[in-house]
Amino acid sequence: MKIPWTLGSILVAGFVAGCATENEAQLQAEAKITKTDAQATALTQAPNGTCKEGELEREHGKLIWSFSFTTPDSKDLTEVNVDAINGSIVNVEHEKPEQEDAEKEK
């Protein structure tokens, strides 16, 4: 009985992993703004910043490029979201490093 259960678990895990990859490919196909262009736009909101992380995601139904920047004059992170369709700034948030760590644990 253990073999079918194990085999089923492996198949489900493979299916889920395959869906995640396909979803990322779908998001990339939808984006009209490249990651490089979006990052340049985002950097205007974090002058002298260094990009720590950047990803394409759907948030509140909107396809966005999300970037986290560190800046030399602050320990806080600046998160900048850029619309992946039209290239406009969606929002800018300043987070303490502890907030960023807590968000990653979710």
TIZA-647760 format. One record per atom (N, C-alpha, C, CB): residue number from 1; residue in one letter; atom name; x, y, z. Coordinates in steps of 0.2 Angstrom, whole numbers, plus 5000, padded with zeros to 4 digits. Glycine has a CB too. Example, Ala and Ser with C-alpha at 12.3 -4.5 7.8 and 13.67 -1.06 7.14 Angstrom:
1 / A / N / 5066 / 4972 / 5039
1 / A / CA / 5062 / 4978 / 5039
1 / A / C / 5066 / 4984 / 5039
1 / A / CB / 5057 / 4978 / 5045
2 / S / N / 5064 / 4989 / 5035
2 / S / CA / 5068 / 4995 / 5036
2 / S / C / 5064 / 5000 / 5039
2 / S / CB / 5070 / 4997 / 5029
# end
This chain:
1 / M / N / 5004 / 4994 / 5000
1 / M / CA / 5000 / 5000 / 5000
1 / M / C / 5004 / 5006 / 5000
1 / M / CB / 4995 / 5000 / 5006
2 / K / N / 5010 / 5006 / 5003
2 / K / CA / 5015 / 5012 / 5003
2 / K / C / 5017 / 5014 / 4996
2 / K / CB / 5021 / 5011 / 5007
3 / I / N / 5018 / 5009 / 4991
3 / I / CA / 5020 / 5011 / 4985
3 / I / C / 5015 / 5016 / 4981
3 / I / CB / 5022 / 5005 / 4981
4 / P / N / 5009 / 5014 / 4981
4 / P / CA / 5004 / 5018 / 4977
4 / P / C / 5004 / 5025 / 4980
4 / P / CB / 4997 / 5015 / 4977
5 / W / N / 5004 / 5026 / 4987
5 / W / CA / 5004 / 5032 / 4990
5 / W / C / 5010 / 5036 / 4989
5 / W / CB / 5003 / 5031 / 4998
6 / T / N / 5016 / 5033 / 4989
6 / T / CA / 5022 / 5037 / 4987
6 / T / C / 5022 / 5039 / 4980
6 / T / CB / 5028 / 5032 / 4989
7 / L / N / 5020 / 5035 / 4975
7 / L / CA / 5020 / 5036 / 4968
7 / L / C / 5015 / 5042 / 4967
7 / L / CB / 5017 / 5030 / 4964
8 / G / N / 5009 / 5042 / 4970
8 / G / CA / 5004 / 5047 / 4970
8 / G / C / 5007 / 5054 / 4972
8 / G / CB / 4998 / 5045 / 4974
9 / S / N / 5010 / 5054 / 4978
9 / S / CA / 5013 / 5060 / 4980
9 / S / C / 5019 / 5063 / 4976
9 / S / CB / 5017 / 5058 / 4987
10 / I / N / 5022 / 5058 / 4973
10 / I / CA / 5028 / 5061 / 4968
10 / I / C / 5024 / 5064 / 4962
10 / I / CB / 5032 / 5055 / 4966
11 / L / N / 5019 / 5061 / 4959
11 / L / CA / 5015 / 5063 / 4953
11 / L / C / 5012 / 5070 / 4955
11 / L / CB / 5010 / 5058 / 4951
12 / V / N / 5009 / 5071 / 4961
12 / V / CA / 5006 / 5077 / 4963
12 / V / C / 5012 / 5082 / 4963
12 / V / CB / 5002 / 5076 / 4969
13 / A / N / 5017 / 5081 / 4966
13 / A / CA / 5023 / 5086 / 4967
13 / A / C / 5025 / 5088 / 4960
13 / A / CB / 5028 / 5083 / 4971
14 / G / N / 5026 / 5083 / 4956
14 / G / CA / 5028 / 5085 / 4949
14 / G / C / 5023 / 5089 / 4945
14 / G / CB / 5029 / 5078 / 4945
15 / F / N / 5017 / 5088 / 4946
15 / F / CA / 5012 / 5092 / 4943
15 / F / C / 5012 / 5099 / 4945
15 / F / CB / 5005 / 5089 / 4944
16 / V / N / 5012 / 5100 / 4952
16 / V / CA / 5012 / 5106 / 4955
16 / V / C / 5019 / 5110 / 4952
16 / V / CB / 5013 / 5106 / 4963
17 / A / N / 5024 / 5107 / 4952
17 / A / CA / 5030 / 5110 / 4950
17 / A / C / 5030 / 5112 / 4943
17 / A / CB / 5037 / 5105 / 4951
18 / G / N / 5027 / 5108 / 4939
18 / G / CA / 5026 / 5110 / 4932
18 / G / C / 5021 / 5116 / 4931
18 / G / CB / 5023 / 5104 / 4928
19 / C / N / 5016 / 5116 / 4935
19 / C / CA / 5011 / 5122 / 4934
19 / C / C / 5015 / 5128 / 4936
19 / C / CB / 5005 / 5121 / 4939
20 / A / N / 5019 / 5128 / 4941
20 / A / CA / 5023 / 5134 / 4943
20 / A / C / 5027 / 5137 / 4938
20 / A / CB / 5027 / 5133 / 4950
21 / T / N / 5030 / 5132 / 4934
21 / T / CA / 5035 / 5134 / 4928
21 / T / C / 5030 / 5137 / 4923
21 / T / CB / 5039 / 5128 / 4926
22 / E / N / 5025 / 5134 / 4921
22 / E / CA / 5021 / 5136 / 4916
22 / E / C / 5018 / 5143 / 4918
22 / E / CB / 5015 / 5131 / 4915
23 / N / N / 5016 / 5144 / 4924
23 / N / CA / 5013 / 5150 / 4926
23 / N / C / 5018 / 5156 / 4925
23 / N / CB / 5011 / 5150 / 4933
24 / E / N / 5025 / 5155 / 4927
24 / E / CA / 5030 / 5160 / 4926
24 / E / C / 5031 / 5161 / 4918
24 / E / CB / 5036 / 5157 / 4929
25 / A / N / 5030 / 5156 / 4914
25 / A / CA / 5031 / 5157 / 4907
25 / A / C / 5025 / 5161 / 4904
25 / A / CB / 5031 / 5150 / 4903
26 / Q / N / 5019 / 5160 / 4907
26 / Q / CA / 5013 / 5164 / 4905
26 / Q / C / 5014 / 5171 / 4907
26 / Q / CB / 5007 / 5161 / 4908
27 / L / N / 5016 / 5172 / 4913
27 / L / CA / 5017 / 5179 / 4915
27 / L / C / 5022 / 5183 / 4911
27 / L / CB / 5020 / 5180 / 4923
28 / Q / N / 5028 / 5179 / 4909
28 / Q / CA / 5033 / 5182 / 4905
28 / Q / C / 5030 / 5184 / 4898
28 / Q / CB / 5039 / 5177 / 4904
29 / A / N / 5026 / 5180 / 4895
29 / A / CA / 5022 / 5181 / 4889
29 / A / C / 5018 / 5187 / 4889
29 / A / CB / 5019 / 5175 / 4887
30 / E / N / 5015 / 5188 / 4895
30 / E / CA / 5010 / 5194 / 4895
30 / E / C / 5014 / 5200 / 4896
30 / E / CB / 5006 / 5193 / 4901
31 / A / N / 5019 / 5200 / 4899
31 / A / CA / 5023 / 5207 / 4901
31 / A / C / 5025 / 5210 / 4894
31 / A / CB / 5029 / 5205 / 4905
32 / K / N / 5024 / 5217 / 4894
32 / K / CA / 5026 / 5221 / 4888
32 / K / C / 5032 / 5225 / 4890
32 / K / CB / 5020 / 5226 / 4887
33 / I / N / 5034 / 5225 / 4896
33 / I / CA / 5040 / 5229 / 4899
33 / I / C / 5045 / 5224 / 4901
33 / I / CB / 5038 / 5234 / 4904
34 / T / N / 5051 / 5225 / 4899
34 / T / CA / 5056 / 5220 / 4900
34 / T / C / 5058 / 5221 / 4908
34 / T / CB / 5062 / 5221 / 4896
35 / K / N / 5061 / 5216 / 4911
35 / K / CA / 5064 / 5217 / 4917
35 / K / C / 5069 / 5223 / 4918
35 / K / CB / 5067 / 5210 / 4920
36 / T / N / 5073 / 5223 / 4913
36 / T / CA / 5079 / 5228 / 4913
36 / T / C / 5075 / 5235 / 4913
36 / T / CB / 5083 / 5228 / 4907
37 / D / N / 5071 / 5236 / 4908
37 / D / CA / 5067 / 5243 / 4908
37 / D / C / 5063 / 5245 / 4914
37 / D / CB / 5062 / 5243 / 4902
38 / A / N / 5060 / 5240 / 4917
38 / A / CA / 5056 / 5241 / 4923
38 / A / C / 5061 / 5242 / 4929
38 / A / CB / 5052 / 5234 / 4925
39 / Q / N / 5067 / 5239 / 4929
39 / Q / CA / 5072 / 5240 / 4935
39 / Q / C / 5074 / 5247 / 4934
39 / Q / CB / 5077 / 5235 / 4934
40 / A / N / 5076 / 5250 / 4928
40 / A / CA / 5078 / 5257 / 4927
40 / A / C / 5073 / 5262 / 4930
40 / A / CB / 5080 / 5258 / 4920
41 / T / N / 5066 / 5260 / 4928
41 / T / CA / 5061 / 5265 / 4931
41 / T / C / 5061 / 5264 / 4938
41 / T / CB / 5054 / 5262 / 4927
42 / A / N / 5061 / 5258 / 4941
42 / A / CA / 5061 / 5258 / 4948
42 / A / C / 5066 / 5261 / 4952
42 / A / CB / 5061 / 5250 / 4950
43 / L / N / 5072 / 5261 / 4949
43 / L / CA / 5078 / 5264 / 4952
43 / L / C / 5077 / 5272 / 4953
43 / L / CB / 5084 / 5263 / 4948
44 / T / N / 5073 / 5275 / 4949
44 / T / CA / 5072 / 5282 / 4950
44 / T / C / 5069 / 5284 / 4957
44 / T / CB / 5067 / 5285 / 4944
45 / Q / N / 5066 / 5278 / 4960
45 / Q / CA / 5062 / 5279 / 4966
45 / Q / C / 5067 / 5277 / 4972
45 / Q / CB / 5056 / 5275 / 4967
46 / A / N / 5073 / 5275 / 4970
46 / A / CA / 5078 / 5273 / 4975
46 / A / C / 5085 / 5275 / 4973
46 / A / CB / 5078 / 5265 / 4977
47 / P / N / 5086 / 5282 / 4972
47 / P / CA / 5092 / 5284 / 4970
47 / P / C / 5098 / 5281 / 4973
47 / P / CB / 5093 / 5292 / 4970
48 / N / N / 5103 / 5279 / 4969
48 / N / CA / 5110 / 5276 / 4972
48 / N / C / 5108 / 5269 / 4975
48 / N / CB / 5113 / 5280 / 4977
49 / G / N / 5102 / 5266 / 4973
49 / G / CA / 5101 / 5260 / 4976
49 / G / C / 5104 / 5254 / 4972
49 / G / CB / 5093 / 5259 / 4976
50 / T / N / 5104 / 5249 / 4976
50 / T / CA / 5107 / 5242 / 4973
50 / T / C / 5101 / 5237 / 4973
50 / T / CB / 5113 / 5240 / 4977
51 / C / N / 5100 / 5234 / 4968
51 / C / CA / 5094 / 5230 / 4967
51 / C / C / 5096 / 5223 / 4971
51 / C / CB / 5092 / 5228 / 4960
52 / K / N / 5092 / 5221 / 4976
52 / K / CA / 5093 / 5215 / 4980
52 / K / C / 5089 / 5210 / 4977
52 / K / CB / 5091 / 5216 / 4987
53 / E / N / 5083 / 5211 / 4974
53 / E / CA / 5079 / 5206 / 4971
53 / E / C / 5074 / 5209 / 4966
53 / E / CB / 5075 / 5202 / 4977
54 / G / N / 5072 / 5205 / 4961
54 / G / CA / 5067 / 5208 / 4956
54 / G / C / 5063 / 5202 / 4954
54 / G / CB / 5070 / 5211 / 4951
55 / E / N / 5057 / 5202 / 4953
55 / E / CA / 5053 / 5197 / 4951
55 / E / C / 5046 / 5199 / 4948
55 / E / CB / 5051 / 5192 / 4956
56 / L / N / 5044 / 5195 / 4943
56 / L / CA / 5037 / 5196 / 4940
56 / L / C / 5032 / 5193 / 4943
56 / L / CB / 5038 / 5194 / 4932
57 / E / N / 5027 / 5196 / 4945
57 / E / CA / 5021 / 5193 / 4949
57 / E / C / 5015 / 5197 / 4947
57 / E / CB / 5023 / 5193 / 4956
58 / R / N / 5009 / 5193 / 4949
58 / R / CA / 5003 / 5196 / 4949
58 / R / C / 5001 / 5198 / 4956
58 / R / CB / 4997 / 5191 / 4945
59 / E / N / 4999 / 5204 / 4957
59 / E / CA / 4997 / 5207 / 4963
59 / E / C / 4991 / 5211 / 4963
59 / E / CB / 5003 / 5211 / 4967
60 / H / N / 4986 / 5209 / 4966
60 / H / CA / 4979 / 5212 / 4966
60 / H / C / 4977 / 5212 / 4959
60 / H / CB / 4979 / 5219 / 4969
61 / G / N / 4978 / 5207 / 4955
61 / G / CA / 4975 / 5207 / 4948
61 / G / C / 4980 / 5210 / 4943
61 / G / CB / 4968 / 5209 / 4948
62 / K / N / 4985 / 5213 / 4945
62 / K / CA / 4989 / 5217 / 4941
62 / K / C / 4996 / 5214 / 4940
62 / K / CB / 4990 / 5225 / 4943
63 / L / N / 4998 / 5214 / 4934
63 / L / CA / 5005 / 5211 / 4932
63 / L / C / 5010 / 5216 / 4934
63 / L / CB / 5005 / 5208 / 4925
64 / I / N / 5015 / 5214 / 4938
64 / I / CA / 5020 / 5219 / 4940
64 / I / C / 5027 / 5216 / 4941
64 / I / CB / 5018 / 5223 / 4947
65 / W / N / 5031 / 5221 / 4940
65 / W / CA / 5038 / 5219 / 4941
65 / W / C / 5039 / 5222 / 4948
65 / W / CB / 5044 / 5222 / 4936
66 / S / N / 5042 / 5218 / 4953
66 / S / CA / 5043 / 5220 / 4960
66 / S / C / 5050 / 5220 / 4961
66 / S / CB / 5039 / 5216 / 4965
67 / F / N / 5053 / 5225 / 4964
67 / F / CA / 5060 / 5226 / 4965
67 / F / C / 5061 / 5228 / 4972
67 / F / CB / 5064 / 5231 / 4960
68 / S / N / 5066 / 5225 / 4975
68 / S / CA / 5069 / 5228 / 4982
68 / S / C / 5076 / 5231 / 4981
68 / S / CB / 5069 / 5222 / 4987
69 / F / N / 5076 / 5237 / 4984
69 / F / CA / 5083 / 5240 / 4984
69 / F / C / 5085 / 5242 / 4990
69 / F / CB / 5082 / 5247 / 4980
70 / T / N / 5092 / 5241 / 4991
70 / T / CA / 5095 / 5244 / 4997
70 / T / C / 5099 / 5251 / 4995
70 / T / CB / 5101 / 5239 / 5000
71 / T / N / 5099 / 5255 / 5000
71 / T / CA / 5102 / 5262 / 4998
71 / T / C / 5108 / 5263 / 5003
71 / T / CB / 5097 / 5268 / 4998
72 / P / N / 5113 / 5267 / 5001
72 / P / CA / 5119 / 5268 / 5006
72 / P / C / 5117 / 5272 / 5012
72 / P / CB / 5124 / 5271 / 5002
73 / D / N / 5112 / 5276 / 5012
73 / D / CA / 5110 / 5280 / 5017
73 / D / C / 5105 / 5277 / 5022
73 / D / CB / 5108 / 5287 / 5015
74 / S / N / 5103 / 5271 / 5021
74 / S / CA / 5098 / 5268 / 5025
74 / S / C / 5098 / 5261 / 5026
74 / S / CB / 5091 / 5270 / 5022
75 / K / N / 5096 / 5258 / 5031
75 / K / CA / 5096 / 5251 / 5032
75 / K / C / 5089 / 5248 / 5029
75 / K / CB / 5097 / 5249 / 5040
76 / D / N / 5084 / 5252 / 5028
76 / D / CA / 5078 / 5250 / 5026
76 / D / C / 5078 / 5248 / 5019
76 / D / CB / 5073 / 5256 / 5027
77 / L / N / 5074 / 5244 / 5016
77 / L / CA / 5073 / 5242 / 5009
77 / L / C / 5068 / 5246 / 5006
77 / L / CB / 5071 / 5234 / 5009
78 / T / N / 5069 / 5248 / 5000
78 / T / CA / 5064 / 5251 / 4996
78 / T / C / 5061 / 5246 / 4991
78 / T / CB / 5067 / 5258 / 4992
79 / E / N / 5055 / 5245 / 4992
79 / E / CA / 5051 / 5240 / 4987
79 / E / C / 5047 / 5245 / 4982
79 / E / CB / 5047 / 5235 / 4991
80 / V / N / 5049 / 5244 / 4976
80 / V / CA / 5046 / 5247 / 4970
80 / V / C / 5042 / 5243 / 4966
80 / V / CB / 5051 / 5252 / 4966
81 / N / N / 5036 / 5244 / 4964
81 / N / CA / 5032 / 5240 / 4960
81 / N / C / 5031 / 5244 / 4953
81 / N / CB / 5026 / 5237 / 4963
82 / V / N / 5032 / 5240 / 4948
82 / V / CA / 5031 / 5244 / 4941
82 / V / C / 5027 / 5239 / 4937
82 / V / CB / 5038 / 5244 / 4937
83 / D / N / 5022 / 5243 / 4934
83 / D / CA / 5017 / 5239 / 4930
83 / D / C / 5020 / 5236 / 4924
83 / D / CB / 5011 / 5244 / 4927
84 / A / N / 5019 / 5230 / 4923
84 / A / CA / 5023 / 5226 / 4918
84 / A / C / 5020 / 5227 / 4911
84 / A / CB / 5023 / 5219 / 4919
85 / I / N / 5014 / 5230 / 4911
85 / I / CA / 5011 / 5231 / 4904
85 / I / C / 5012 / 5238 / 4902
85 / I / CB / 5003 / 5231 / 4905
86 / N / N / 5012 / 5244 / 4906
86 / N / CA / 5013 / 5250 / 4903
86 / N / C / 5019 / 5254 / 4906
86 / N / CB / 5007 / 5255 / 4905
87 / G / N / 5023 / 5251 / 4911
87 / G / CA / 5029 / 5254 / 4914
87 / G / C / 5028 / 5259 / 4919
87 / G / CB / 5033 / 5256 / 4908
88 / S / N / 5022 / 5260 / 4921
88 / S / CA / 5021 / 5265 / 4926
88 / S / C / 5023 / 5263 / 4933
88 / S / CB / 5014 / 5268 / 4926
89 / I / N / 5025 / 5267 / 4938
89 / I / CA / 5026 / 5265 / 4945
89 / I / C / 5019 / 5264 / 4948
89 / I / CB / 5030 / 5271 / 4949
90 / V / N / 5018 / 5258 / 4951
90 / V / CA / 5012 / 5256 / 4954
90 / V / C / 5012 / 5259 / 4961
90 / V / CB / 5011 / 5249 / 4954
91 / N / N / 5018 / 5257 / 4965
91 / N / CA / 5018 / 5259 / 4972
91 / N / C / 5025 / 5259 / 4974
91 / N / CB / 5014 / 5256 / 4977
92 / V / N / 5027 / 5262 / 4980
92 / V / CA / 5034 / 5262 / 4983
92 / V / C / 5032 / 5261 / 4990
92 / V / CB / 5038 / 5269 / 4981
93 / E / N / 5036 / 5257 / 4993
93 / E / CA / 5035 / 5255 / 5000
93 / E / C / 5042 / 5255 / 5003
93 / E / CB / 5031 / 5249 / 5002
94 / H / N / 5043 / 5257 / 5010
94 / H / CA / 5049 / 5257 / 5013
94 / H / C / 5048 / 5252 / 5019
94 / H / CB / 5052 / 5264 / 5016
95 / E / N / 5053 / 5247 / 5019
95 / E / CA / 5052 / 5241 / 5024
95 / E / C / 5058 / 5241 / 5028
95 / E / CB / 5050 / 5235 / 5020
96 / K / N / 5058 / 5239 / 5034
96 / K / CA / 5063 / 5238 / 5038
96 / K / C / 5066 / 5231 / 5036
96 / K / CB / 5061 / 5238 / 5046
97 / P / N / 5072 / 5229 / 5037
97 / P / CA / 5074 / 5222 / 5035
97 / P / C / 5071 / 5217 / 5039
97 / P / CB / 5082 / 5222 / 5037
98 / E / N / 5068 / 5218 / 5045
98 / E / CA / 5064 / 5213 / 5049
98 / E / C / 5058 / 5211 / 5045
98 / E / CB / 5063 / 5215 / 5056
99 / Q / N / 5055 / 5216 / 5042
99 / Q / CA / 5048 / 5216 / 5039
99 / Q / C / 5050 / 5211 / 5033
99 / Q / CB / 5045 / 5222 / 5037
100 / E / N / 5055 / 5213 / 5029
100 / E / CA / 5057 / 5209 / 5023
100 / E / C / 5058 / 5201 / 5025
100 / E / CB / 5063 / 5212 / 5019
101 / D / N / 5061 / 5200 / 5030
101 / D / CA / 5063 / 5193 / 5032
101 / D / C / 5056 / 5190 / 5034
101 / D / CB / 5068 / 5193 / 5038
102 / A / N / 5052 / 5193 / 5038
102 / A / CA / 5045 / 5190 / 5040
102 / A / C / 5041 / 5189 / 5033
102 / A / CB / 5042 / 5195 / 5044
103 / E / N / 5042 / 5193 / 5028
103 / E / CA / 5038 / 5192 / 5022
103 / E / C / 5040 / 5186 / 5018
103 / E / CB / 5038 / 5198 / 5018
104 / K / N / 5047 / 5185 / 5018
104 / K / CA / 5050 / 5179 / 5015
104 / K / C / 5048 / 5172 / 5018
104 / K / CB / 5057 / 5179 / 5015
105 / E / N / 5047 / 5172 / 5025
105 / E / CA / 5045 / 5166 / 5029
105 / E / C / 5038 / 5164 / 5027
105 / E / CB / 5046 / 5167 / 5036
106 / K / N / 5034 / 5168 / 5024
106 / K / CA / 5027 / 5166 / 5023
106 / K / C / 5026 / 5162 / 5017
106 / K / CB / 5023 / 5172 / 5021
# end
